[in-house]
């Protein structure tokens, strides 16, 4: 449990792990954006947090770096296991969907999407 500058609890432990008090946002959600090198202001906006909440989360992560990183890695492992389970369970369904030919009117949309993706990758 960490206190915010106003004396209220800022970071709490829930059944989902470490969370920002008053939200369903976990510290691991913030870590995802930190790992992707998002600046704090953009993380705040993406997660719908106020300044106090993002500052409390970042301070908690910095102060408890080893603990948070270990829990974050465990979250990533669990997510990968769940993803693998569902991909294996639905492999045949995915293959059937992939084998369905696209509708004629979707070809133009698909071409636009591919061009858009290529343009974004070229800018990166």
ABEGO torsion letter per residue (X at the ends): XBBBAAGBBABBBBAAEBBBBGBABBAAAAAAAAAAGBBAAAAAAAAGBBAAAAAAAAAAAAAAAAAAAAAAAAAAAAAAAAAAAAAAAAAAAAAAAAABBBBAAAAAAAAAAAAAAAAAAAAX
